[in-house]
Amino acid sequence: MSVGYSEDSIKTLEWQEHIRKRPGMYIGKLGDGSQPDDGIYILLKEVVDNSIDEFMMGNGKRIDITLNDKTVSIRDYGRGIPQGKLIDVASKMNTGAKYDSKVFKKSVGLNGVGIKAVNALSKQFIIKSIREGVTREAEFSAGILVSDKEYPANGEPNGTFVQFTPDETVFGNYVFQEEYIETMIRNYTYLNTNLLITFNEKEFISKNGLLDLLNENISSEPLYPIIHLKGEDIEVAITHGTGYGEDYYTFVNGQHTTQGGTHLSAFREAYVKTIREFYKKDFDPSDIRTSIIAAISIKVEDPVFESQTKTKLGSKDMGPNGPSVRQFVIDFIKEKLDNYLHKHGEVAQTLLQKILESEKERKAISGIKKLARERAKKASLHNRKLRDCRVHYNSKNPRAEETTLFITEGDSASGSITKSRDVNTQAVFSLRGKPLNTYGLTKKIVYENEEFNLLQSALDIEEDMDNLRYNKIVIATDADVDGMHIRLLLITFFLQFFPELIRQGHLFILQTPLFRVRNKKKTIYCYSPEEKEKAIAELGPNPEITRFKGLGEISPDEFKNFIGPDIRLDPVRLTKDDQIQELLSFYMGKNTPDRQEFIINNLRIEEDIIDEEPPVKISDIDENVDKTDDSNENLVA
């Protein structure tokens, strides 16, 4: 019997219902707050963007942001939203002031959707407009108007106040990470000089724009003073470090475009072109750009982004009647950088020396690279180490963001993940054992070591990050001493040769459960002793408790639960305070007295641990093995 298809089958969702049913269309992924592009930070950004646009138009020089557990408040001191349109602005799709480019010519939020998404996805949303002595306040819950009132402002300055609490029925159990919010705020201040932003009463302000950004984010002394160039609708800061890779911070109309786009491609081309012409040498692009650290910010009229979250610029032109982004950037860099190098001979000489050193190293390993590429090409036809997926990050596929490469140890763990993975978006790379410690080695080792060369080839990052094949690179090792050591060795490899992979947020550690607690009706997987105790309390007396000691002993059927939609990943993060060389030297260098002293001072032995814990029955010891894991980690250090 066929299902009826009539007028009753056609449904029109209210605006807030549509946003709540399809949040990914409006804010990208939901997440739980553990990654900087998770939905709760996009909600905050959508509100702050509106305040930034007011500042850019010359209204208000301060923004106050407060985080109280899961509730965020934003107060600006601009003109305040016209009060007759306050409810429309918060709850009517495609309502905003930015359609008229004369008012907001180069703003970030252009489609009148952002604030509505925040409203619909919050269990409580309050918006106030303080204007000319009157305050109008509207309160919503999940996008539904709860109250609307008007009262005297009692001397409060003009501006807009927004307070929201993301809805846990949409986002699950999320936690705001203050570190991510501070990074977002710092970027706002770099791009809007002399704007004061307070966050929980801590003040952020920048006087020198992108120059401050590089100064505050470079962990070691740059090779030469930062080159800072400014023009109408463009600002650039450039220097070089001593490592490998390329490190970029890119922005469009104040938006941090973490995935780059047309402006970054144009900058990379323009920089090579200008350097070649200045030195009158046809240097290889990789020699010119190796270890570059640069920031570029441009302002584009009516920008086109490749997603609602605006992390990649798609615009080809600066505006309807303007030049192409490519030509605009090339012309600016050619003139300003060329002039700078002519005026600063010592910088030009240092830069030339750096290029020649990169060229010398590249030529020294060119023979090895050729052999390694041939080996990788043969292996790619039947690479026993890689179980590839069908979709890749550098493709136009709508699932490209989901692509993941699991780096595993040993055949048993690889087998479990391989059998339980999603073959469309999840790939597996199998290590045969502990990889080489690459600290202090040159990039030559990447080509000499077959395993590293095949990993580099699988990721397709030999030349640059443009062709990266997986959005997430996940280290999946056992949570024992050997597994921890392998994690450190792999992180060292990426820090040493591909730090931009970490800076751009692509490297993760897979969390797998320590325990399985079950009875005849229900199974609960637990990632900590606390979760185990909670599960025991929930399931009642005498549940079956299994302690997982390694990935290989988890069956493929069970593994599906850990690498599916509820996958738990710990991002490997680099902050501006992380001194990479010092960290690598301490943890991965030769056995220094400092490290010996650290291990002695932090070593925990079993007798100490048992003394700290209440008595346990012998039968419980197996379930409590994890209590010694901290000492294992310190031993690895």
BELSULFEN-V762618 format. One record per backbone hydrogen bond with DSSP energy under -1.0 kcal/mol. NH is the residue of the N-H (numbers start at 0). CO is the residue of the C=O. Records with the same first field share a line. If there is no record, write none. Layout:
# BELSULFEN-V762618
NH: CO + CO
This chain:
# BELSULFEN-V762618
8: 5
9: 6
17: 13
18: 14
19: 15
20: 16
21: 17
24: 21
25: 22
26: 22
27: 23
37: 34
38: 29
40: 37
41: 37
42: 38
43: 39
44: 40
45: 41
46: 42
47: 43
48: 44
50: 46
51: 47
52: 48
53: 49
54: 50
55: 51
56: 52
57: 54
58: 53
62: 195
63: 74
64: 197
65: 72
67: 70
70: 67
71: 163
72: 65
73: 161
74: 63
75: 159
84: 81
85: 82
88: 84
89: 85
90: 86
91: 87
102: 99
103: 99
116: 112
117: 113
118: 114
119: 115
120: 116
121: 118
122: 164
124: 139
125: 162
126: 137
127: 160
128: 135
129: 158
130: 133
133: 130
134: 150
135: 128
136: 148
137: 126
138: 146
139: 124
140: 143
141: 121
143: 140
145: 138
146: 138
148: 136
150: 134
152: 132
155: 152
158: 129
160: 127
161: 73
162: 125
163: 71
164: 123
166: 120
169: 166
170: 166
171: 167
173: 171
174: 31
180: 176
181: 177
182: 178
183: 179
184: 180
185: 181
186: 182
187: 183
188: 184
189: 185
190: 186
193: 205
194: 191
195: 60
196: 203
197: 62
198: 201
199: 64
201: 198
203: 196
210: 207
212: 208
213: 209
214: 210
215: 211
216: 212
217: 213
222: 239
226: 237
228: 235
230: 233
233: 230
234: 296
235: 228
236: 294
237: 226
238: 292
240: 290
246: 291
248: 293
250: 295
251: 254
252: 297
254: 251
256: 249
257: 255
258: 310
259: 256
261: 312
264: 260
265: 261
266: 262
267: 263
268: 264
269: 265
270: 266
271: 267
272: 268
273: 269
274: 270
275: 271
276: 272
277: 273
278: 274
279: 275
280: 275
282: 280
287: 283
288: 284
289: 285
290: 244
291: 288
292: 238
293: 246
294: 236
295: 248
296: 234
297: 250
298: 232
300: 317
305: 311
309: 306
312: 259
313: 303
314: 303
317: 322
324: 315
327: 323
328: 324
329: 325
330: 326
331: 327
332: 328
333: 329
334: 330
335: 331
336: 332
338: 334
339: 335
340: 336
341: 337
342: 338
343: 339
347: 343
348: 344
349: 345
350: 346
351: 347
352: 348
353: 349
354: 350
355: 351
356: 352
357: 353
358: 354
359: 355
360: 356
361: 357
362: 358
363: 359
364: 360
368: 364
369: 365
370: 366
371: 367
372: 368
373: 369
374: 370
375: 371
376: 372
377: 373
378: 374
379: 375
386: 427
389: 422
390: 423
392: 468
394: 391
399: 396
401: 398
402: 399
403: 424
404: 471
405: 426
406: 473
407: 428
409: 430
413: 409
414: 410
415: 411
416: 412
417: 413
418: 414
419: 415
420: 416
425: 421
426: 403
427: 386
428: 405
429: 384
430: 407
440: 437
444: 441
445: 442
447: 443
448: 444
452: 448
453: 449
454: 450
455: 451
456: 452
457: 453
458: 454
459: 455
460: 455
467: 464
468: 458
471: 402
472: 505
473: 404
474: 507
475: 406
483: 479
484: 480
485: 481
486: 482
487: 483
488: 484
489: 485
490: 486
491: 487
492: 488
493: 489
494: 490
495: 491
496: 492
497: 493
500: 497
502: 498
503: 499
504: 501
505: 500
507: 472
508: 569
509: 474
510: 567
513: 525
514: 525
515: 545
516: 523
517: 543
518: 521
523: 516
525: 514
531: 527
532: 528
533: 529
534: 530
535: 531
536: 532
537: 533
538: 534
539: 535
543: 517
545: 515
547: 513
553: 550
558: 554
559: 555
560: 557
561: 558
562: 558
566: 563
569: 508
571: 506
577: 574
579: 577
582: 578
583: 579
584: 580
585: 581
586: 582
587: 583
591: 589
595: 591
596: 592
597: 593
598: 594
599: 595
600: 596
601: 597
602: 598
608: 604
609: 605
610: 606
611: 607
619: 616
620: 617
623: 619
624: 621
626: 623
627: 624
628: 625
631: 627
632: 628
633: 629
634: 630
635: 631
636: 632
